[in-house]
Amino acid sequence: MSHQPPPPPEIKPLPAPPSAPGSIATADVPGSASRTRGAWVNLSNLKFEATIFLLIVLTFAAVLGQEGFTSQEIDLAERSLQYYPFTYDDQHEGGTTSVIHDLKKPFNWTCHLGAEIQHPFCGYGMQTDGLENNKGVDYSKYSDIRLDLTYNGVGDHMRLLIQSTVPPALKDRVKDRDTIPMVAEFIVVQGNNTIHIKASQFVVEEWWLLEQNLSRDEVPVRFDQVASVALGSGSITPSGRFDVSVKRFSFSGMTISTAHWYLIILGIWLVATGAFLVFRFFYMRRTYEARQRRQANEAAALAKAHAAAEASSAAKSRFLANMSHELRTPLNAILGYTQLLQNEKLTINQIAAVNTIHHSGEHLLAMITDILDIAKVEAGRLELVPVRFDLHACVLNVGQMIRLRAEEKGLQFVTHIADDVPRFVVADQKRVRQILINLLSNAIKFTLEGAVNLKVSARDIHRDHVRLCFEVTDTGIGIHRDHLDEIFRPFVQSGNAIDRSSGTGLGLSITHQIAVMMGGKISVESQLGQGSRFRMDARFELAVDELPQTSDDSQALSPKAENHAPLIVPDAEQMMRLLELARAGNLRAIRKEIPIIIAKGQEYHAFASRLDALAASYQSPAVLRLIEQYAQERTAV
């Protein structure tokens, strides 16, 4: 009787064993090992003890392995009442084959193969439990199958058919089928038979592969989700009757319990750990001894190199200092003679040549000064000389010098001193001027259009000291954020190749060093293409009394804040004399006119101070431009 088996119950999968533990951490041999070396046993004894340790670990692992692997067997003939019997034949394909079986006698059945079709077939099987949710029973741990059966009738071949559920990877490709048929064919004789079948003998049914348009490589033989097990007629069995009675239908194989699996993993790790520790011990011993020898050699070489480096550094500093002084002497002579030549009657080409020599000498002198300062910093000989001076006058004087450079490039320049900034402080006036000039010169150098501003503000005012902030902002090319940490290092320059073609790259480094020596710090904020803001924050001591200022800045500068009103200049006659001197490039003669202008009255001091600052810094074009501007206005009046 043929019937469809009822759906089997759900089989819950066993939990997967945990992954193996991670690598074992090791520690270096302590540094005190050399002090206890005498208490250790000799190397040969250590090798013997290491071998004994490994043998103990291997023995423990072998015992765990022997107890862990056990043989298991399941007999479907004995457990047949727990499964669902079913039969199959060829009647749905037009055949007349029939199967007769008794529900009270499992695996005892009779088949009458008809002759109406070319390949008649029949079979009897058991559907395993666990088919709910499309899962079967896991038989993957069983590798051997044994059949004890009695066969009588036509034919000398039988087939063992195992149906496995379709894996998820093939769900979308398998049509109208829930299982994959896997078959192994074997020979039988009349009477009693003992059959042994290996799992490796099974293949997927050829007709099923053709039906699903799949190859054997795409459908592996697997027994982890078995849905049914059946015995059937062989592929070459002739028509007629045969009887089958199965006494034993067993699946056997080597299995391991979860607990023993963990123990075996532990044993493997014990062996690996033991071997690693032994290897690590001898390796660390050899490494330690080699390192001791290497460190002794390196210490001797390092001491020698350190002494040589100190001598070289001292010699370099002395050389830079001496060479800077030696170079200043001929440079001063060059600058002096260029001024004398500027007083002579020269052709236009000769004047251009003299001016080129003069500006080149000034540039070289500035570079030598920077190199000398950085040499002093490296040698620890750069010292601050604090004196009482007028901070407002110092800032405004620097501002007037920088204003001319800004105007030459068509830039706006504004100096602002907050009202709460004290006027008289005690600090190194020369270094304060140097910081401001370096920051402002860089801002003008890297700004093509827009403005450059200088702002001085008080952050924290106390009875005897104040913390002042100097901010220089520009609308220049900006600095890439990856370069912000590098610009205060010696010989590092930002900007493109043309911008870097002048200068030593020492200005910001020296500025940073001076700011640190003053107990302050310097920082920068910048966005590429939008400009930069440099901020110097330092502590200044307040002057105890209000003695008259003795610096040149106080004598030169009527004001607390910068006066943007037009300058008041002398009469037309004196302005024309100044113009002739400016056109001749005679800056020395122009400076001799400054006391005469100051003596005319307080209202002329601003013009005199500005003109003197430009002439003192050898800015011939700016001097000429300033005098021309006001000379033309005075003449027009």
Protein Blocks (a to p, Z undefined) as FASTA:
>chain_A
ZZdddddddddddddddddddddddddddfklmmmmmmpccfklmmmmmmmmmmmmmmmm
mmmmmmmpccddddfklmmmmmccddddfklnopabdcdddfklghiacddddfkbmbdc
dddddddehieghiacdfklpcbdcdddddededjbdcddddddddfklmmmpghiabdc
ddddddddehjddddddfklpccdfklmmmnopafklmccdfkbcfbdcddddfkbcedd
dddddfbdcdddddddfklmmmmmmmmmmmmmmmmmmmmmmmmmmmmmmmmmmmmmmmmm
mmmmmmmmmmmmmmmmmmmmmmmmmmmmmmmmmmmmmmmmmmpccdfklmmmmmmmmmmm
mmmmmmmmmmmmmmmmmnopaccddddddfklmmmmmmmmmmmmmmmnopacdddddfkl
cfbdcddfklmmmmmmmmmmmmmmmpcbhcdddddddfbdcfkbccdddddddfbebpaf
klmmmmmpghiaedjfklmmgcjhlmmmmmmmmmmmnopacdddddehiapcdddddddd
ddfblcdcfbfklmmpgcfbdcfbdcddddfklmmmmmmmmmnopaklmmmmmmmmmmno
mklmmmmmmmmmmmmnopaklmmmmmmmmmmmmmmZZ
